[in-house]
Structures are given as C-alpha cells and as structure tokens.
Amino acid sequence: GSRIAAMPPKKAKGFLAPLRRLYDWTLSWADHPAGSWALFVLAGMEVIFFPIPTDTLGIALSAGKPKRSFWFVAVATAGTVCGAALGYLIGAGLWSLAGDFIQAHLVSPEQIEWVREKTSENVFLFVLAAAFTPLPDKVVTLAGGFLHIAFLPFLLAMGLGKGLRFLCWGIPIYLLGSKVKAWIDKYFDIAVMLGFVLLVGGFFALKFLHS
C-alpha cells in the first residue's frame, strides 16, 4: 500500500476522543447486515428531529467498504425520502395535537413563515436547495406538512437534493477507497471540526435567511 495508507490511525485527544471511538465502532458495521439499516433509520430521523448528519455514518460505512459506497448512498437517500414523508405527515396531521411541542422544540413560527414565503415562489427548487445544503431538514419537512405544500414535488426534491449531496462523498470514496479512510484516520480532528462548523453554519444560515 501507499505510505499514507500504512500509517497508523491518529488518536484523537480531549473531547474528540469519544467521537474517535464512535467512528471506529461505526466502521465495524460496514460488513454487518444491520449497518445499512442503521444508516436508513438515521437518514429518516435526521429530516424530522435528529441533529446528527446522515453523512457521518454514510462516510464511515463507505470508508470501511468503499466498493459499496453507491449502495450506502442509495440506502441513505431512501431513508431520507421515507423520513421526509413521515415528517410531512406529522406536520400535516398532528399539528393540532402536538403543535405547541413542535413549535417549542423543533420549528419556530418564524421558520414556518419563512418556509411559507419560499415555497410560494417555487416548492421544488426551495426544497432541493435546502436538502443539498446544511440547512436543518426538520424545518422544511414539518413546516412543509403544516403548510400543505405540494407533496410530490416536495418528496422528489428532497430525494434528489439529498442523493446529490450523498454522492459528494460516495463517488470519491468509491474511486479512492482506502486513501479516503487513511485521510480520515490521519486528519480526524479536522474532519470532525469541519462537520461541526457546517452543522452550526446551517442553523445560523437559517436564522439569517428568515430574519
């Protein structure tokens, strides 16, 4: 193998150490039948309420088994579509029962109005852009259901946007294989911090866009 691939994994220190152990544990799921199911469930939960990006598990699974990268992309996309449909139905049908909880913990009234304004212009393009970027998906799915935006364009755009986003890591890992895993091992701290910045940036971007 290459010199980089032969290097031992870099050990994360401090508060990143638990994340490093979680990453190593996740890699062990690549050959496990339940690994794909875990990815499917995480993708579905992310678009409703879960704050951890699906990309984290998808990248780890693909790094452990690069030639199955496109399979993991497909699983993550399918999970996203199912979760988006469920989130839409929750927003459309359960608001009268859990509306106060949803607005207190998941989607604010200001965010609902922002989604109303953007979807009135073009539902498909708005959801497509939101799915591809780090913007919190729960805002689009729950508010979209509450506002009863066009369901089919919403679902198609969510699947396409997420699928394209997942391909951004699926293709390089498929082509480069072990080199990507070696890079993650070597620069784990930087990769985690970059992911955290993107996640936080998505929330700040959402706040700025509808302010």
N, C-alpha and C positions, 0 to 999 in steps of 0.2 A: 504494500500500500504506500501511499504518499507519506511524506514526513509529518504533515499535519494530522493525517488520519491515525498515525501511530502514536501521537502524543497522548498522554493520559488525560482524562477529563479534569478540568479545573474545578476545584472545590469552592463553592460559594461560601461566603462568610457572613456573619452577622444576621440581620433579619432576612436575608435572601437564602440562608441555609435550608429552612423548611421548604421553600419553593424549589430548591435544587433537588431535595429528596422527593418532592411530589413529581417533578419532571422525570426523574429516574424511575420512579414507580410507574408512571404513565407509560414509559417506553416498554415496560414489561407486558403491557396489554396488546402490543402490536400483533403478537401471534395468538392472542386469546380470542376465542369467538365472541366473547362479551365486549371486546374493545369497540367494535363497530356499534353495538347497541348503546354503549356509554356515550359515544360521540353523537349518535342520533338523539338521545334524550337530552344531552347538554345543549345541542343546537335548538331543540324545541323550547327548552326552558329559557334560553338566552333572549329570545324575541318576546318573552312575556314578562319575566321579572329577574332572571339570573344575571348578575353583573359580570361574570367571567366570560370573556370572549371564546367562542367555539374554536377560533383559530388556534388557541393554546393547545388544546387536546388534539386537534387535527394535525398540527405540525409535529407534535411529539409522536403520534401514531405513525405518521408518514415517514418520519426520520428513522423510526425503528424498522420499517418495512417499505423502502422507497418505491418499489415496483407496484405497490398497492395504493399509491398516492391518489390516483384518479378515483379509485373505489371510495377512499375516505372523503374525497371532495363530493362525490355523489351522495354518500350517506349523510354528510353534514348538510347538504342542500335539501335533501328530502326531509330531514329533521326540522330544518328551518321552515319549510313550507307547511308542514303539519303543525308546528308550534304557532306560526303566524295565523293559520286558520283558526286554531283554538283561541288565541289571543283576541282575534277579531270577534269571535262568537261571545267571548267573555265581555268584551266592550259593548257588544250589541244587545246581549240578552240579560246580563247580570248586573247592569249598572244600577237598576232600581233597588237591588238587594245589597250590593257592596260598593256603591258609588262613593260613599264617604271614605271608605278604606282605600279605594283605588286612588282618589284624588289626594289623600293624605300621604300615601306612601309610594305610589307608582307614577301617576300622571297628574300634573297640576292643571287647574283651569286655564292658566295662561298657555300652557303647552297644547291644550285641546284647541284653543282658539287659533294658535299658530298652525296646527295641522289643518284646521278648517280652512284657513286662508290659503295655504299652499296647495291643498288638494282641490280647491275650487279652480285653480289655474290648470293643473294637469296632474291627475292622480298617478298615472303610470310613471312619469318622469320623476315626480317627487319621491315616490316610494323606491324607485330604482336607485336614485342618488342616496337616499337615506340608508338603504341596505348595503350599499357598497362602502360607505364611509363609516367612521366610528360613532356616528350618532346613535344614541340609545334606541334600540328597536322597539322596546316596550311602549314608547311614546307613540310610535306610528301604528302599531298593532291595536293597542287598547283604545286609543283615541279614534283611530280609523273605524273600529267597530262601533263605537259610541255615535260617531257621526254618520254611520251607514254609508261610507264611501263605496264606490263601485268595487264589488268583491273580487271579480275575476281579474281586472287589471291590477288590483292590489296584490293578489296572490302571485300572478305571473311576474310582476315587477320585483317582488320580494325574492322569489326563487332565482330570477335572472341576476339580480344585484348581488345576492349572497354567493351564487355559483361563480360569478366572475371574480368576486373577492377571494373565495377559497382557491380558485385556480392560480391566484398570485403566489401562493405557497405550494400548491400541488404540482405545478409544472416544473419549477426549479428543483424541488426535491426529487421528482421523478427522473429528471435529467442528470442531476449532480449526485444523487444518492448519498453515500456515506460522507461526502465532503460537507454537506449541509449539517449533518449530525456532528461532525468534527468541529464545525464553526460554532454551533450552539454550545457544545461542550466547552470550547475554549473561551467564548465570549458570552457566557450565560448571564452574567450580571448586566451587561449592556443590553442584551436581548430583553430581559425582564423589565428593565427600566424603560426601554423604548416602548414596550407594550403598555406599561403603566401610563406613560405620557400620552399615548394615543387614546387610551380609555378616558383619562381625565380630560384630555382635549376635546373629546366628543361631547362630554357634558357641558363644558364651557362654551363650545360652539353652539350647542342647542340653546343655552341661556342667552347668548349674544344674538342669535338669529331671531328669536321671538321677543326680544326686549324692545 
